[in-house]
């Protein structure tokens, strides 16, 4: 069965990026909601900033080398979020909504599900902005 042509990163690279991103937010103290990232004083910073001590799920992906919300790895997270029961509408980043409306353990489950190697970047109707 041919792979989705929009998925350009080999699975091993995608898996490594997902593991790296998950490690950046693997405790509640290193995770945030409502912003890409925050410094130790709680001020908003870019996810790639050396000052960032907490990040949202997408901020962790950005800090790990994912370029934007249309990246196939983000699409994997979106698919995982839908599989966890979060609704998808057109042009919505479901992973960001899951991050901002649920708890840390559910975000970790989203990363685990996305990294199982069985999710393709498309085919769910989920579209990144």
Secondary structure by P-SEA (a helix, b strand, c coil): ccccccccccaaaaaaaaaaaaaaccccccccccccccccccccccccccccccccaaaaaaaacccccccaaaaaaaaaaaaaccccccccaaaaaaaacccaaaaaaaaaaaacccccccccccccc
